[in-house]
Amino acid sequence: MEPLKFLRRAHDQAVEMAKPLKLDGLDAQRRAALLLYGTIVELAGAFTALCEQKLWVGAPTVARCTLEAYIDLRNTCQDAKYVRNLEAAVGIEQLRTYKAARDEKNLYFEGVRAIGGLDEIMERTQNRVEELKMEGCGSLTIRERFTRAQAEDIYLSVYHSLCDEAHNGLATLYSRQLNEKNEVRFALYREEPRNDFLPLVDLAASILNDATVLVHEVLKTGNAEAATKLQNELAKIRKGYKLAG
């Protein structure tokens, strides 16, 4: 699969270009952008490895995580205040964890309950979350994040499909067992991917390329042009796609 070979090459080049990048001296916006980019590169690498090893079932879920990180990266790069939205999201989740940990019947929270000064930590976290809300930087839903990134169409289509994969919808479970004649049969670790796998590989390649251009532009590394060449190469590869009508 030529797109998969391209994705492998794009990933390896992204890793090489990232070697000189450092968090030192960056402001909050650029630190967040670099951290998100690192996640995107590693997730793209995991997606590629799964496809190369023909472990198809796990790949869509990894693609979903990659897309979510990419949306956050786009928002971070276009708005320095978006980092505060990310901070608010973390704070709210921490508060949920702290409150749930008060239930002593839940043994999984024993480590949280053992934290010294938990009430004070909760109060500080609550105050910070309220402060961020007052600044207009509250936690955003997934749809709101996509909308801010001008990607609501992707949310309503591609992202929803990936969520079905992650949540094991019944139709998805059956689709994993269709053979080339659209007949249902049970088999583990199928050799060939489903017919819809090319768009997923293309999605991962597109995200990785766009993210690489974005982060090198924001960090002003001088490598954005090299990353753009990969975007142009992917555009040429797309002309040879033969998708089901």
N, C-alpha and C positions, 0 to 999 in steps of 0.2 A: 504494500500500500504506500504509494509515493507520499501522500500527505503525512503518514506516520513517520516515514524516514525524515521528512522535512521537520516535523515537530521535534524529533530527537536532536537534529542538528541545531535547530533554533534554541532548544534548551541548553545544549552544551555551550553554545556561543554566549548565551545569557549568563551562564555560570562563569565563564572566562571573563566576560566584561564586568562582572560584579566583584571580582577579586580585589580591586583597589578601593572599593566603596567602604566608607566607615561612618559610624554614627557620631563620632567625635566632632564637636563644633557645629552640629546642625541644630536648627531651631525645631520646635515641637512639630510643626507641619512636615518638615523634611524628614525628621526622624520617623514619624508615623508612615510617611510614604515609603521610606526605605524598608521598614519592618514589614509592611504589607507586601511590598514587592518581593522580599525574601520568601514570604509565604507562598506567593503566586508561583515563583520559580520552582520551589520544592514540590508543590502540589502538581504542577505541570510535569515535573519529573516522575512523580508517583503515577500519574495518569498514563504517561508514556510507557513506563515499565509494565504496568498492568496490561496494556494493549499488546506490547511486545511478547509478553508471556501468555497471551490469550486468556487472561483472567478478566473476561468481559464484564461480569456482573458488578464488580466493585468500581469500575471506571466511571459510570455516570454519577455516582455519589461524590467521587473526588472532583469531577468536573463541576458539580454544584458548588462545592466549597471554593473552588478556584474562581468561579464566577462571582460569588459573594465578596471575596477578597478584592477582586478587580473593581467591582462597583464602589467599594469603600476607597480604593486607591484613586479612582476618578474623582470622587467627591473631595477627597483630601487634597488632591492637586489643584482643584479649581476653587477651593475655599479653605483658607487657613483655620477658620473657626470650626470646621467639621471635626477636628480632633476633639473638641469639647463634646460634641455629640457622641463620639466613641467613648469618651470618658464617662459620660452620663450613663450610657448603656452598661458599662462595667459596674458602676456604682449601684445601679438598680438590681443587677443580678447578684451582687455581693449582699445587698440588703435581704433579698429573698432567701439566700443561703443562710445568713445569720438568723433570720426569723424561723426558718424551718428547723434549724439546728436546736432550737429551744425544746423541741419535742424529744424528750429523753428516750422514747421508745424506738427512735430511729438510730440504730447502732452505727450507720454509715457516717453520722455527723459527730462521732466521739472526738475526732481530731479537732473539729471546729470548736466544740464546746470546751476543749482544753486550752484554747487560746486565752491568755491573760488579758483582762480589761476589755472583754468583748462588748460590753455595754457602751463603753466610751468609743470604741471603734465604730459601732453602729451609729452612734450619735454624730460623729464626725462625718461618716459617709453620708448620712441623711442630710446633714447641713450642706455638704458639697453638692449633692444632687439637687437640692432646692435652689442653691445659688446658681447652678448651671441652668436650671429651668427659668429663673428670673432673667438670665441673659439670653433666653431664647434658644438654648442649646440642650434641649431635653433628648431623651432616647427616642430613636426613630424606628418605625416598623420597617420590615424588609421592603415592602412596597414603597414606602416613603424614601428609602435609600435609593431604590432604582429610579424613582421619579426625579429626585435631585440630580441624578446622573444622566438625565434625559434618556432613560433606558426602560421606560414603562412597557413598551412593546415587547422587549426581551423578557420582562417579568411575567407578562401575561401569556407568553408562549413557551420559550425555551426553558425558563426557570421553573414554570409549573410542571413541565414534562420531567425535569430533573428531580423535582420534589416527589413526583409519583414513584420514581425509581427508588428514592431514599426511604419512602414510607411504605413500600411494598404493597401498592395498590393491586387489587385482584387481577385487573386487566394486564398490569405489568408482569405479574407472576406468570400468567399464561403466555404472554408474548416471549418470555425467556425460553419457552419450551416449543416454539414453532420451528419447524424445519424449513428447508428451501421451498417446499410445496405448500407452506402455510398449514401444515398438519401438526397437531399437538402430539408431542411425544416427550417422555421424561428422560432427560440425560443430564449428567453433570459434566461441567468443564467442557462445553462444546468447543470444537476446533475452530469453527468459523464464526465471525461476528454477525450480529443481526444486520439487516439491510440499512438500518438507520444509524449505523455507527460512524459512517463517514462525516456526517454533520457534527458529531461530537468531537472527532479528531480535529476538524476544521475550527470548531469553537475554541478548543484548547490552544491551538496554534495562534488563532487570532488574538485571544486574551494575552498570551505570553508576549507576542510581538508588540501589541499596543501598550502593554504595561512596561515593556522594556524601553520603548520610545518615551513614554510619559516620565518614567523615573529619571532617565538620563537627561531629559530636558529640564526637569525641576531641579536636579542636582547640578546641572550645567557641567557635565563631565566631558563633553565633546564627542560622545559616542552615539548621540541620537541619530546622526546620519547613517551610521553603520546599521543601526536597528531598523531604520526606515527602509533600507535596501532589502531586508528580510520581508517586510510588509509587501514590497513590490513583487518579490519572488513568490510569495503566497498568492498574490492576485493572479499571477501567470498560471500557477498550478490549478487554481480554481476553474480556469477556462476548460480544463480537461475533465472536470467532474461529470459523471453521468448519473444523475439522481433519478429515482423513480418518479414518474409523472403522476 
